[in-house]
Amino acid sequence: MTQITGQTKLLGVIGCPIEHSLSPAMHNAALADLALNRSQTFLEYVYLPLRVEPENLESALNGMAALGYRGFNVTIPHKQAIMPYLREVSALARAVGAVNTAIRRGGDWVGTNTDVRGFLSPLETLSRDWSNLEVCVLGSGGSARAVIAACHELNCAAIHVVGRDPMKLQQLQDSLRQTDASISIQIRDWSSIDTLLPDVGLAVNATPMGMHPKLNESPLGETAIALLPPTAIVYDLIYTPRPTQLLALAQRQGLQTIDGLEMLIQQGAAAFELWTGESPSISVMREAALNALG
């Protein structure tokens, strides 16, 4: 039986809120599996959920360094706010404008982004000509930036970003121009959604709408979803509840849907490898996440 000892190294995830996170269950299952495969009697790593209020972010990073953490994931609302506190940020994370994974190197934190790889994973299993497909991204935060970078990698025909705050949308576009001028987006006000959706082949929810405490809300209503072509894919980055209200409405229309669980698993596996140098068992991570969801 593997145990936590003085040799066990610390990993974690910071966010606010953090209670809903499946990452601890997923990573600890993979870490236990890794120890089992090595016939170890102790856990080499343990992964902890850490609630960090926005005003305590810098102090938390210093504290984690002092405690010897080897790495951690970053979730809402810290993905962009953390960047000034890192010694180094990868080219991908700079292009995305958000960090979701930090690694300890020397005495400093280095940030990168594995959300792009996680988002692409379920899409790469589909037979679609992405170069002829227009994308509608709902939201303008850190998760939306990862989606935009991923859709750019897929060479999608057009990337429309829809939001309710014109200033945030413009800041997003300006930021992308500064970090990676090759990424082109078209920013749209929410009032234009009805004219946009009939030409969209992939609609992605990168907003918190649909997760706790807004479980019964959807960024798109039934009337709006009905405007999507019958071949459209609706992708919600939220993984709990399953399905979200958005995906339930899309399924009623007979549309193909993807939730955020596979993205969570795949981005987590990429981070796991960065921290440990080992490839985790995807099936073990998936089973643990599903069990945690009940």
C-alpha positions, 0 to 999 in steps of 0.5 A: 500500500502506497503512503504519503511520506517525507519523500512525497513531493507536492503538486496542486491546482490553484483557483477560486472557487476550487471545490468543484475541481476534478483535478485532484481525483484525476491526478492522484489516481494517476500518481498512485498508478505510477507508484504501483507500476514502480512497486513503490511503497510511498507516493512520489507525488501528491496533488492538492486543491488550493483555494487562492483568493485573487488578492492573495495570488502573489503570496500564495506563489511565494508560499508554494515555493517555500513549501517545495511545490514542484508544480501546479495547475492554474484555473479561474480566475488566475490564468492571466493574472499569474503571468507577471509573477512568473520568471518565464512564460512559454511562447505558446502561453504568451500567444494564448495570453494565459497560463494553466500550468506552472513548473518549478525550475531552480528557484522560480516558477515557469508557466506554460499552457496545456489547454490548447492540447487538451481542447484539440484532443477530441476534435482531432478524432473527428473527420472534418475539413476544418479549413472550411469551417467557421468557429464561434467562441463565446467569451473573452477570458483565458479559456477563450484564448486557448480555444482561439489558439487551438482553432488557429492551429486547426486552420479554421476558415474564420474565428468569431469571438462573441462577448458582451463587453466591447472593451474586453473584446477589443483588449483580446484582439489587441493582445493577440496582435501583440503576441501572435500577429498570425492569429486573426479573429473577428470580434462580435457583439452579442447582438449579432449572434443570430446572424452569425450562427447559421454559418458556424460549424463549431460553437464553443462556450468559454464562459462560466455560464452553465457551471455552479452556481448557474447550472440552469443557464445557457449562453445560447437559448433554444431559439439561437441553437436552432439557427446552427447548421445540422452538421454543427458541433457544440463544445462546452468547456464546462465538464460538470454538470453533464450535460450542461444546459447548453449541451442538453439544448444542442442534443435536443436539436440533434447536434453533435456535442462535446463537453470539457471532460476530455479536455480536462483529462488531456491537458492534465496528462500533458501537465503531469508529464511536464512535472514528473517526466512520465506519461500517465495512464489516460484510462486511469485519469478518465475513470477517476474523473468519471467516478468523482462526477458520480 
